[in-house]
Amino acid sequence: MEFPFDVDALFPERITVLDQHLRPPARRPGTTTPARVDLQQQIMTIIDELGKASAKAQNLSAPITSASRMQSNRHVVYILKDSSARPAGKGAIIGFIKVGYKKLFVLDDREAHNEVEPLCILDFYIHESVQRHGHGRELFQYMLQKERVEPHQLAIDRPSQKLLKFLNKHYSLETTVPQVNNFVIFEGFFAHQHRPPAPSLRATRHSRAAAVDPTPTAPARKLPPKRAEGDIKPYSSSDREFLKVAVEPPWPLNRAPRRATPPAHPPPRSSSLGNSPERGPLRPFVPEQELLRSLRLCPPHPTARLLLAADPGGSPAQRRRTSSLPRSEESRY
Ligand SMILES: CC(=O)SCCNC(=O)CCNC(=O)[C@H](O)C(C)(C)COP(=O)(O)OP(=O)(O)OC[C@H]1O[C@@H](n2cnc3c(N)ncnc32)[C@H](O)[C@@H]1OP(=O)(O)O
């Protein structure tokens, strides 16, 4: 991805890390330094274009990454540049990954709610011309080391099929722990929840390209004390919610409100085991108390009920396990 300005000079390192301040990194000695405001404008242009390209690649109706969204969130973006090819002497951008900590309510394999704050993969894109060349892995690996996380400790905001395959291939992440929100977590996510958070993105909120510390420690923390059940919101905020499509609640809440006349189209399918819910048209949500009451009453999942009917002997925890990976790409939108 090329730009009408010198990307190579703007980002001296192969991977540049930017936070909400979008501060231009220090330039190489001897390079002419344009006004700081111009450099920041260039950074904003790059982020906006990367966000648009990523949205297009994922068939999203709008970018989930932009300079303005970066400035209003505590996210960190890692940008990979092409340091070999220098088209027109200005360098090129290969791709980016955006991460951030989020408070989430996630279910463990005993179906208990856990309030945690893991590092989340929010957006990830490698330019089409160089996908499957190992650039995604290079960027992901760098991010893991800088943030001091291990892959199974991450929560992924509605991963695409490509990303799921990527995670499976490079990090052997396969078995998911079923959730009722948009985030996908993998087996092993809860293994290190007791460990304290490492100094990471939350401690170093400035542009940086510092040396990589190869020792990973757990970033996520379980947030004590446990809240009263009435305070727990079963749906955790996804960065993709502004896209104006609703996350479908689990059965029985996914039933459409009563209508005088039947709907013109059949309702969207309910979520399937191991998947984040599929999206359907916006519909009024039930009040939170009613939602929670229904959640307590409802079975973990329609598929689980089918399994129960077919195999009354196995344990519920076993039934909720899945070895297959979530969602077809079409179901994300
Ligand atoms: C939370 C989110 O951000 S979800 C959105 C994720 N982003 C996208 O889907 C955008 C389009 N895709 C991409 O930008 C890239 O393919 C990425 C970021 C997913 C991976 O980056 P790459 O540089 O292609 O990955 P890298 O070369 O390191 O690894 C390749 C592996 O990724 C997976 N992969 C990459 N592209 C594809 C594809 N088109 N089809 C299937 N698997 C793919 C495969 O496992 C592949 O291994 P293989 O070639 O042996 O099958």
The ligand as an SDF file (V2000), in Angstrom:
LIG
                    3D

 51 53  0  0  0  0  0  0  0  0999 V2000
  -10.4470   -9.6800   14.7770 C   0  0  0  0  0  0  0  0  0  0  0  0
  -10.1270   -9.4780   13.2450 C   0  0  0  0  0  0  0  0  0  0  0  0
   -9.3530   -8.6340   12.9040 O   0  0  0  0  0  0  0  0  0  0  0  0
  -10.8970  -10.4560   12.0900 S   0  0  0  0  0  0  0  0  0  0  0  0
  -10.2430   -9.9500   10.5310 C   0  0  0  0  0  0  0  0  0  0  0  0
   -8.9400  -10.5630   10.1390 C   0  0  0  0  0  0  0  0  0  0  0  0
   -8.5400   -9.9950    8.8730 N   0  0  0  0  0  0  0  0  0  0  0  0
   -8.9600  -10.4140    7.6690 C   0  0  0  0  0  0  0  0  0  0  0  0
   -9.6690  -11.4120    7.5320 O   0  0  0  0  0  0  0  0  0  0  0  0
   -8.5340   -9.5700    6.5050 C   0  0  0  0  0  0  0  0  0  0  0  0
   -8.0330  -10.3840    5.3300 C   0  0  0  0  0  0  0  0  0  0  0  0
   -6.9560  -11.2720    5.7120 N   0  0  0  0  0  0  0  0  0  0  0  0
   -5.7170  -10.8410    6.0280 C   0  0  0  0  0  0  0  0  0  0  0  0
   -5.4830   -9.6420    6.0980 O   0  0  0  0  0  0  0  0  0  0  0  0
   -4.6490  -11.8660    6.2970 C   0  0  0  0  0  0  0  0  0  0  0  0
   -4.9300  -13.0310    5.5830 O   0  0  0  0  0  0  0  0  0  0  0  0
   -4.4550  -12.2130    7.7750 C   0  0  0  0  0  0  0  0  0  0  0  0
   -4.1880  -10.9550    8.5700 C   0  0  0  0  0  0  0  0  0  0  0  0
   -5.7000  -12.9130    8.3580 C   0  0  0  0  0  0  0  0  0  0  0  0
   -3.2620  -13.1770    7.8970 C   0  0  0  0  0  0  0  0  0  0  0  0
   -2.1040  -12.5470    7.3660 O   0  0  0  0  0  0  0  0  0  0  0  0
   -1.1180  -13.3220    6.3530 P   0  0  0  0  0  0  0  0  0  0  0  0
    0.0610  -12.4830    6.1100 O   0  0  0  0  0  0  0  0  0  0  0  0
   -1.9170  -13.7460    5.1800 O   0  0  0  0  0  0  0  0  0  0  0  0
   -0.7400  -14.6110    7.2370 O   0  0  0  0  0  0  0  0  0  0  0  0
    0.5840  -15.4960    7.1630 P   0  0  0  0  0  0  0  0  0  0  0  0
    1.1640  -15.4580    5.7940 O   0  0  0  0  0  0  0  0  0  0  0  0
    1.4860  -15.1430    8.2970 O   0  0  0  0  0  0  0  0  0  0  0  0
   -0.0340  -16.9230    7.4750 O   0  0  0  0  0  0  0  0  0  0  0  0
   -0.7140  -17.5960    6.4510 C   0  0  0  0  0  0  0  0  0  0  0  0
   -1.7940  -18.4420    7.0550 C   0  0  0  0  0  0  0  0  0  0  0  0
   -2.9240  -17.6310    7.4240 O   0  0  0  0  0  0  0  0  0  0  0  0
   -4.1370  -18.2940    6.9920 C   0  0  0  0  0  0  0  0  0  0  0  0
   -4.6500  -17.6160    5.7960 N   0  0  0  0  0  0  0  0  0  0  0  0
   -4.2060  -16.4630    5.2620 C   0  0  0  0  0  0  0  0  0  0  0  0
   -4.9280  -16.1620    4.1640 N   0  0  0  0  0  0  0  0  0  0  0  0
   -5.8290  -17.1470    3.9970 C   0  0  0  0  0  0  0  0  0  0  0  0
   -6.8510  -17.4090    3.0450 C   0  0  0  0  0  0  0  0  0  0  0  0
   -7.0870  -16.6110    2.0010 N   0  0  0  0  0  0  0  0  0  0  0  0
   -7.6020  -18.5070    3.1790 N   0  0  0  0  0  0  0  0  0  0  0  0
   -7.3930  -19.3470    4.2060 C   0  0  0  0  0  0  0  0  0  0  0  0
   -6.4330  -19.1690    5.1450 N   0  0  0  0  0  0  0  0  0  0  0  0
   -5.6610  -18.0810    5.0280 C   0  0  0  0  0  0  0  0  0  0  0  0
   -3.6940  -19.6950    6.6120 C   0  0  0  0  0  0  0  0  0  0  0  0
   -3.6190  -20.4780    7.7650 O   0  0  0  0  0  0  0  0  0  0  0  0
   -2.3190  -19.4260    6.0670 C   0  0  0  0  0  0  0  0  0  0  0  0
   -1.5200  -20.6040    5.9970 O   0  0  0  0  0  0  0  0  0  0  0  0
   -1.4750  -21.4160    4.5820 P   0  0  0  0  0  0  0  0  0  0  0  0
   -1.1330  -20.4160    3.5320 O   0  0  0  0  0  0  0  0  0  0  0  0
   -0.4260  -22.4500    4.8140 O   0  0  0  0  0  0  0  0  0  0  0  0
   -2.8430  -21.9700    4.4000 O   0  0  0  0  0  0  0  0  0  0  0  0
  1  2  1  0
  2  3  2  0
  2  4  1  0
  4  5  1  0
  5  6  1  0
  6  7  1  0
  7  8  1  0
  8  9  2  0
  8 10  1  0
 10 11  1  0
 11 12  1  0
 12 13  1  0
 13 14  2  0
 13 15  1  0
 15 16  1  0
 15 17  1  0
 17 18  1  0
 17 19  1  0
 17 20  1  0
 20 21  1  0
 21 22  1  0
 22 23  2  0
 22 24  1  0
 22 25  1  0
 25 26  1  0
 26 27  2  0
 26 28  1  0
 26 29  1  0
 29 30  1  0
 30 31  1  0
 31 32  1  0
 31 46  1  0
 32 33  1  0
 33 34  1  0
 33 44  1  0
 34 35  1  0
 34 43  1  0
 35 36  2  0
 36 37  1  0
 37 38  1  0
 37 43  2  0
 38 39  1  0
 38 40  2  0
 40 41  1  0
 41 42  2  0
 42 43  1  0
 44 45  1  0
 44 46  1  0
 46 47  1  0
 47 48  1  0
 48 49  2  0
 48 50  1  0
 48 51  1  0
M  END
$$$$
